[in-house]
Amino acid sequence: MDPLHSSIHPADEIKIAVRNLNFYYGSQKALENINLDMPSHQVTAFIGPSGCGKSTFLRCLNRMNETILDTRVEGTILLDGEDIYAPEVDVVDVRRRVGMVFQKSNPFPKTVFENVAYGLHINGMRDKRQIAWMVERSLIDAALWDEVKDRLHESAMGLSGGQQQRLCIARALAIKPEVILMDEPASALDPLATKKIEDLIQELKKEYAIIIVTHNMQQAARISDITAFFYLGRLIEVDETRLLFTKPKLRQTEEYITGRFG
Amino acid sequence: MKPRAITEKIGFTSLIVASLVVVLILFGILANIFYNGASVLSLEFLTQPPRNGMTAGGILPAIVGTFLVSLITIVFAVPLGMFSAIYLNEYAHQGKLVRLIRLSIRNLSGVPSVVYGLFGVALFVRLFHFGASILSSGMTLGLLTLPWTITASEEALKTVPKSFRDGALALGATKWQAIRTNVLPYAIPGMLTGAILGLARAAGETAPILFTGAAFSIPSLPQSLFDQFMALPYHLYILATQHQDIQKVRPIAYGTALVLIALILCLNVVAIAIRYRYRKKARMAQ
């Protein structure tokens, strides 16, 4: 393995380990030979210019790319040591364990309560009191409870953009995932709403492995523990965030983080 | 006036005139039917069977017949159309085969209705031994509405954003769970609208029911779905062209036409109402 990509964490903390991953849209190779370890209780950020493959890679981690026609994965992604692409693995289980928050907040046109309860319902929870408790818990954990507790049964579409995105986070938390993937979760939000999401991420990493794609390098520097730089479908460099942003080992990385291209 | 302004004026005027002509024709037909048919309209006309060789009495059996046939059409075509659309839009691999199926469905809507009638005879009346009956006619009309139902259902499914599906899938929903709980609720009004518009067309058809179960005259109401029946469009056809005393039954023919048009108008109003409510909801979801 390339020494730049070697593990920088003790083995027992690694939540997701990616080995020799290739990804194709049709015949076009979008990701080439990615090797990366992502630990629990830390925030891993993916940075890189548009089209570098960072979002594609994120969507490999919960097999969401399978909803896109004519895509193909090679290599292995180990979640707690088990390959999520193994034939006997049910994709539904993978997605329950690896939650996702999308770039464009996508609350369902239901009430606030129903949005958070949705994942509980489809996972077979029927006990109303338990559902109510889980919904409250998730909204508190997503730092949204105080703002919505009096309008739980109003449409989620009436919330502000930042509230909607935190609602989507609450919705993901409700089914108790182990990992939370975030695809540029704050890219459509104003600075204040962004700050709330970033603070929330700091809270959430105590319980979950957080993996976030961001366009914003300052954001990566502020909130992540580990940063991985992608370019043209390859993982160029990965390191502890403070090291990557102060002493990048490769010229390409340095040029990108200093804004000379991308 | 400048030449450009004149061209503009001419273009605008011809557009208005064309629209007005269309509206006038429609209202002309409606006014004509209403003027000639309103005189026979009465409670008796709607609740009595025809008497004296159709020169007196009402059209109740035709109303009941058309109603029952429409019911069969809906029960048969709506689930079939919806499920086909769900399969084509959500599950099928979008390759050449699906494109061919879709093309065939679109083309089916151009098949003359008399061809559907003959097909209905071969399939339902003969092969399935339903005989000439309400069931055979209803299912034949069901086939006729399928292209509408399927196409409208697919369009309705396409209006549901991918983010609803992805959001549900990312929460660990199975594909069917995502469709059932997070796609269908938003697509069903659109699907129903298409089905009702298809039905509105089918309810006025004569050719498909002509061979498959509609009868010249049955004064009693049908007792089962395997009975023959009278239907409004066929009754109108008979009164207008086949009766031995056409002059005498003309008002009744107009009255029948009026009832048929009113019925179809009602169906369209229902479709519009559903679509209106759906649009409002869809706007809320933006």
Interface residues (C-beta under 8 A of the other chain):
Chain A: N62 M64 T67 L69 V92 D93 R95 R96 G99 M100 F102 K104 N106 F108 P109 Y118 G119 H121 I122 N123 S155 M157 C168 R171 A172 I175
Chain B: H93 Q94 P161 K162 S163 F164 R165 D166 G167 A168 L169 A170 L171 G172 A173 T174 Q177 T181 N182 Y186 K281 M284 A285 Q286
